[in-house]
Structure formats: structure tokens, C-alpha cells
Amino acid sequence: MRRPDIPVLTTLRFPAAFAIVLYHFLPYTTCPSWVWGGFSEGVSFFYVLSGFILYYNYLDMTDRGFFWVARLSRIWPVHLVTCLMALLLLPWENLLGHASWQITLPANLLLVQAWLPFKGSTLSFNGVSWSLSVEGFFYLCFPWLLGLLKRRRSSFVLAAAFGLGFLIVSLATIFWPANASIVGSFNPACRLFEFVLGMTTCKFWLEGKEQATNVSAWLGYEALVLSMGLVLVVSLPLIIGALGMVNPAVNWLGSTICAFGFAGLIWVLAHQAGPISRMLSQRYLTWLGEISFAVYMCHQIILRRMGVDDLLDPARAWWKFAIYALVTLIASAAIFHLVETPSRHALVSAYKRWSARRNPN
């Protein structure tokens, strides 16, 4: 039986995607880096949220095949369309990255580019799709992670995921320093902790969920976690830099700290008990959340097509940003309604028909 939607969590996807939009635009302007340096953690938020939502929706999963088809149909059609957009709109020589297209193109189509430990290869073609490669790894592992969380203590699974990520990035920092930051940022095993943290957060939320009666108290909780999340995103890179501790392992730990803040934010707002979460559940806001995946997938292609050479003039930069944001929203809405939604329904329906023929009883 399908669980009821949590609309506020759908809405939260949009500010996370918009943070990435700003993260890719603002470095070319005169905006100081302390403002946008932490906006890349929008990806971390997506991973925590993904773990939470998948645990919530698939806790009683009985058909792994359906799960994998449903998740693949969620990301792969949009990935193919935006990869085609990159091929059509951007110069070929800018798409290949570290290696030749014979390596990077198949890696992108198969969503394994994040396993290539070179920035050029990982970020080739539509650069942001590296995160889908990581997400695909999460989907592959999810049935077994779900079983572990049902059989073992959550702290054990969390500690194992944390230990795996920290071990890999630490070894890379020591023995392969030139590419350690690539490993820590993009390697799927290094990002697994964020996903597992989201799953664990949902487990605790389901076990301890209760009807809230004190609305004013929940307003305070919601305001607190929103403020803390923003402070973490902005301040953590500054603190690490000020302490002179910038290295891949420390950066990985910084993202982990942000992930805990995101988990707290999701846990509180998922109760939908205060006025902020109820306001964020409005239909026009959830629609922005629904198109946020398309926003994330197409925005960098549009920015690279428009060009970034004239953004040092503040007045010109913000006019260009307005056009860039508008074009991105229009393109994202088109991709969501014309590609993402119908292709997802078609692929899931095809799997259901195939499964019914295979198991007529």
C-alpha cells in the first residue's frame, strides 16, 4: 500500500537545486566566495533526502525488479535528454574531459562516470550527472541496506558507512593526493553515508512519529532547523579555511557534518506540524520541487551556452542571471512534463505488464 505523500519534502528539493544553480553562476561574478562556497552541499541534501524518501516509500518492498525499474525510469530518461542537449548545444571539445569519448560517453550513458577518479572524466558531457552515477549506486545497494537496517542496529549500519567513506578518502589523501579531492567528492562509496543517514532518519521518524498539538512549539523547531541548516552551509567552509585545515579528508568530514544538519531539518519538517512546513506544502511550491530534478540537470548546460565571460559587471550579471533562471525554469518545466513524467509512467507500466505475463497467478 502506497504511503501518503509528504509534500513539504518535495518542496525542499527546489531550494537545494537552486543552491547548485547559484553555486555554478556566482563564481564568475564579483560575489565573494564565502557567500556561495557552501552551496555545493545542495547535493548532500539530495542524498540525505533520497535515503529518507526511499526508506519511507519502499520499507515493505517485495519486488526488487520493480524498485530498480521505478528508480531508473526516474533518472535515466532525463539524463539521456540532457546529455543530448549538451551534445547539441556545447562545443564537442569541451565535453570529453580527461579521456577520449570512447571512454567518457559509454561511462555517462551507463551512469558509472563517478567511478572514474579523474575530474575531467567524472564531469564530462553534462557535468552534474556525476551525482546520478552516485545515486545509481545507492539504488543498487538499497535492497541490501534496507535489510541491514531491519536486522541490525541503525548505529552499526551508520558507523559502517561512515567508516567506509572516511577510510577511502583518507587513503586517497595519503597515497594519491593529486586526485584525493575527486575521490572524496565524487566516489559513490564515499557518499554512501549521507544516503544511509537519510534512511536512518526516516526509520527514527517512523518509529517515534506522533501527532503534534503545540503548533507554536513546532514553529520554533522549524525555524531553528532552517536557521541551523543555513548557518552550517555558509559557515562550515569558512571555519575549515580559517583553521587552515583544507584537505580532502577534512572537507569530507565537513560535508558529513552538514548532512547531520540536513537530516535534522528533514526530520522536523516531515512532521508537518508547524506553520512553516504547512506553508511549504502549498501546491505551487511542490510543483517547483517536482521540476527541481530537471532544473538541476539542465541549468549548467544553459549557463555554458549563454557564456560567463561578461559577469564581472554586477548590473549585467544580475540581468543575465534573471534570463538564465527564466530559461532554466521554462526548459525544466518542459522536460518534467514532456519527458520525465510520461517516460516514467511508460517504463513502470511496461514492467508491470511484463511481470504480469511472467507471473500470471
MODARA-V548701 format. One line per field, one symbol per residue. psi: psi as a letter, one per 30 degrees, with the letter a starting at -180 (. if undefined). A space follows every 10 residues. Layout:
BEGIN
psi: ???
END
This chain:
BEGIN
psi: kklklieeee efeeeeeeee eeefeffgag kkffefefff feeeeeeeee eeeeeefgeh kfjeeeeeee eefeeeeeee efeeeeeefl keffffbeal ffeeeeeeef hgfffjhkee eeglcjeffe feeeeeeeee feeeeeeefe elkeeeeeee eeeeeeeeee eeeefhfege eeeeefkeef feeeeeeeee eeeeeeegkl kkfjeeefee eeeeeeeeee eeeeeeeeee eefhgjleee eeeeeeeeee eeeeeeeeff fhflfeeeef gkefefeeee geeeeeffee eeeeeelgfg gfjeeeefee eeeeeeeeee eeeeeeefde eeeeeeeeee eeeeeeeeif .
END
